[in-house]
Amino acid sequence: MKFELYIGTRKSRLALIQTQIAAKCIQEYFPEVAICIRPMSTQGDKRLDQSLISFGGKGVFTQELEAALLSGDIDMAIHSAKDMPMDFEEGTRIGAVFPRADVRDMVVTRDGTLCKDMKKGSVIGTGSLRRQLQLRKAFPDMVFKDVRGNVKTRLQKLLDGQYDALVLAAAGLARLRDWESEADSRWYDQFHYEYLDTDIMLPAAGQAIIAAQIREPGRFPERDEKIKNICQTVTDQAAWLALTAEREFLKACGGSCNAPAAAYAFLEDGDRMALYTAYANNGQEMIRKRCNGIPAEPEKLGQMAYGQYETEESQVER
C-alpha cells in the first residue's frame, strides 16, 4: 500500500508551482509515495487591499497552513523561504529545503528603460523596505509605491500604467515561466527585465529557496517518522546551511518581512561559508558587511554577522 503524503500550499499560481517542484523532487527519491496537494487560502492572500505590515507581516501567509499541519489535515506545508515567519507555531519546524534558484532581484519595465536611465520621480512598485533602501542608495531619484497581489496581478498593474517599474524576485518569475504552458509563458515576453547584481541589491534571507514546514515528531508518530525520513533525504545541504545562517542573522536583527535587512550566504571552496548582509539599524541607510565562517556552524555565522552591527553601534554611542 502506497504511503499518502498530503502537502498544503497557498492557492496562488506561484505557490502551486513551487509545491509541484517540491513534489517532483520528493518523488524522484520516493517514487512509491503518493502525493496529494491541498491548496488553501490564507489571510495574506485575501487582504490584498492592505500592506502586509498593517495586519501581521509574514505570518499571514502561514497561519492556516500551520493549523492544518497540527490537526493532521496535511503532513507538510510548502513555502517560499523568504516569506516564512521567524517564529513558527509551536509543534512545527522547517523539515526540508530544496535547491536554491537565482537569488537576484530584478526590475521589470514595459519599455526596457534601465534603472540608471529612469527619469527623476519614476514610480517603482515594491512594498519591501529592504528593496527601497538599497535601490534608493543606487538610484536616489526614484519614488516608491506599495504593490500587492500575485506576480501576474502586479505585472498587469505595470501594463496599466500604475507604475513605471516593478521589483520582483528573479526566481519566482523564472519558475512561473518554466512551468506555465507555452502560450501562457509567452505573456511574460512583453516585459523587459533588468537583473540586479548582489553588489547593488542583496536578497532577502531565504530568497529563491523553497522550504517544507512539518510537525515536530510525536503527534502522529508513524507518519511523522516517515515524513522526517523523507525530508532528511531530499534536503539540499548547501541551501539548508545558507538558509540557517541567513535566518539566524535576521532573527538577531529582530527581523520580519518588512525588516530593513538582507542576507546572502553561500559555500566557498567547500570548507568555508561567506555571509553578506545589509542592515539599516536606523531604518534609513543599509550598511553592508561580510562575515566568514565554517559550514558546520551556520547559526554562529549568522550571529557573528549581526555582532558586526552591534559593535559598530556601540562605537557610535561612545
N, C-alpha and C positions, 0 to 999 in steps of 0.2 A: 504494500500500500504506500502510495506516494505521500511524502510529508508536504502539507499545505502551508505555505508561508504567506501571511497576509501583510501587505505593505500599504501604509497610509501615505497620502500626499495631498497637497493643495490641488485645487482644480485648474489652476492656470496652465496654459499650454506648455510653458517652460518647465513648470514643476512636474507635469506629467512626463515630459521628455526626459528630464533628469531621473525620474523614477524608472523609466524604461531602460536608461543607461545602466543604472544600478542593478536592475533585474537581469539584464543581459550578462553583466559581469558575474552575478551570483550563479546563473545557470551554466556559464562556462566551466565553473568549478563543480557545480552540483546539478547536473542535468536531470537527476531524479526528483528534484524539488519542484513542486507545482506552485507557481506564484500567482497570487490574486491581488490585484491593485485596487485599492479603495480610495477614490478621490473624496476629499472633504472640504467644506467651506470653513474659512477662518475669519475672525473679526477684521484682520488686516486686509482681506480680500473684499469684504463687504463695505467697509467705511472708506471709500475712495475719495470722499469729499473733504477729508481732514488729513492733516500731516500726521505722520506716524508718532512723532513726539507728543502730540496733543492728546493721545489716548493710549499710550502704553509702550511705544517702541517695538523692539523686536519680538517680544513675547506674543504679540497679537497674531503672529503667523504660526505659532506652535501650540497654543493652549489646548485647542480642540484635539490636535493630534496626540498630545501628551495624555489627555483624558482617555482617549481610545486605547492607547498603549497600556495604561494601568488597568483598564477594565477587561483587557484581553480581546477587544474587538479587532485590534491589529497587533502584529508582532514587531513591527519596525516602521519608523517614520523617516521619510527621506526629506532632507533639507539642503538648500544652498548653505554651506557652512558659514558664510559671512552674515547670514540672516538669523543665525541661532543666538538665543539669549545667553548671557554668561552663566546664569543660574537656571538649571533645568528643574522641572517638577521633581520633588523627592521620589526616589524609586526608579528614576530613569537616568540614562547616561549616553554618551557617544559610544556606539558599538563598532562601527566600521567607517573607514574613509576610503574613497575611491580616487583613482589617479587624477592629478591636477591638470587642468587645461591652461590656456593662455591667461596669465594673471593681469594683463594690462586693462586699463580703461581706454575708452575711445570717444571721440567727439563725432557726432553724426550730423550732417548738414544735407540740405536739399541741393545745393549748387556746388559743393566741393571747396568752398572757401576755407582756407586753413586758419587755425587759431591766430597765428601771427598776423594775418591779413584782415581779421574781422574789424568792422567799424566800431568806433567808440560807442558804448551803450548797447551793443549786441546782447540779446536776451538768451541766456543759456539755461536750459531746463535741467535742474537737479535739486533733490531735496537733501543731499549729503553735504554736511559741513566740511567733512574731510576733503571732498572734491572741490568745494567752493574755495577754501583757503589755499589749496595748492594751485588751482588754476589762477586765482587772483594774483598770486605771487608772480606767476609766469606771464600773465596777461592781465594787467591791472585795470583795463578799461571795460571789462565785461560786466554785465548785470545778470544776477542770478534770480531765478524764479522756480518755486517748488513745482514738482510734477509727480503725479501718482498714476497708478494703473499698470497693466502688464506691458511688455515690450511693444507689442503691436499697437496698443492703445496710445502709448507715448509717441511712437513714430507717426501715427495718424495726426496727433496734435501738432507735430512738426510740419507735416504736409499742409495742415490747415492754417499755418502761419502764426500759431500761438507762441512759437519760439523760433529763434534763428538757428539754434543748435541744441542738441541733447548730449548728455554724457551717460554712456552705458558701459557695462562690463562686457569686454570682448567675448568672454567665454559663453555667456548666456546667448548672445546673438548667434555665435557660431553653432551652438547646439541646436537652436531653432532652425537655422538654415540647413544643417546637415540631416535633420530628422523630419523636416516637412516634405510634402510631396514636391515634385519638380515645379509644378505650377505655382504652389504657394511660396516656394523658396524664391522664385523669380520676383515676387513682390518686393523683396528687400533690395533688388538691384537698382531701384530708382534713387537710392540714397548714396551719399559719399561718406567714407569712413576714414578718420584720421586716428591712427593708433598712437597713444601717448606713452612714450618711454617712461620707465620707472624713475628715471632721473628727474622727470617733471612731475609725475603722478604716482606715488606709492599706492598700492591697492589696499582695500580693507582687509583686516585679518580674516583669513579663510576664503578670500575671493578665489573663484574658479575651482573650488573643491566641493564635491558632493559628499555629504555625510549621512550616516544612518543613526538614528536615535533608537535605543532599545530599552527594555526593562532591566533593572538590576535583577540578578538571579534570585529566585526564591518564590515569587508569586505564583508562577506556573512552572514548577521545577523541571519537568521533562522538556517542555517546549523551550524554556529559557536556556537550558543547557545546549540544546540543538542550535538555537539561534546564535548563542555565544560562539560555538564552534564555526558556524558559517561565517560570522563576522571576522573572526581571527584569520580565517583562510583567505578571504577576499580583500582584506585591508592592504592598501598600498603604503608601505612603511615610510617612504620619503614624504608622502603627503601627510601621513599621521604625525610625523615628527615636526614638520613645518607648521601644521595647524596647532599642535600643542604649544610650541614656542610662541606663535602669534597670539593665541588666545590668552596665554599666561601674561603677556605684555599688556593686552587690552584689559584683562582683569585687574592688573596692578594700577592701570590708569583709571579704574572705576568705569570702564568703557561700556558703551551700548552702541546701537546702530547709528546714533547721532553724535557719538563722541568724536571730538576732533583728533582722531588718532588713526594711524595707518601702520601696517606691519607686513613684511615680506621676508620669509625665511626660506633658505634652500641649502642643500648639501654642497660642499666644496671639496673636491678631491676625495670624497668618500669618508674621510675621517674628521672633517671639520664642518661646522654649520655656521652660516652667516645669517644675521638678522638685521635687516634695515628697518628703521622705524621713523615715524614722524609724529610729533605730538605738539598740540597747542595748549599748554597748561594755562595760558592766559586767555584762551578762546579766540585769539586774534591772529597769531602767526605760528605756522607749522615749523618746528625746529627738527631737523633731520639728524639721525645718529646711526652708527653702525656698531654692532657688537658681534663677537665671535665666541663660539663655544664648541662643545663636542656633542654629536648626535644623541649620545646616551643620556644627556641631561637637558632636554628641551625646556623643561619648566625653569630650570636655573638660568638658562639663556634669556628667557622672557623676563625674568626678574632682574637680571643684570642690565638688560636693555632699559628697563624703567628706572633703575637706580641711577643711570647717567643723567636723567632729567631731575631726579631728586637732588643729586649732588649740585647740579647747575643752579637749581632754585635756591638751595641753602647758601651758595656763594653770593648770589644776588642779594639775599636778605642781609647778609653780613656787611 
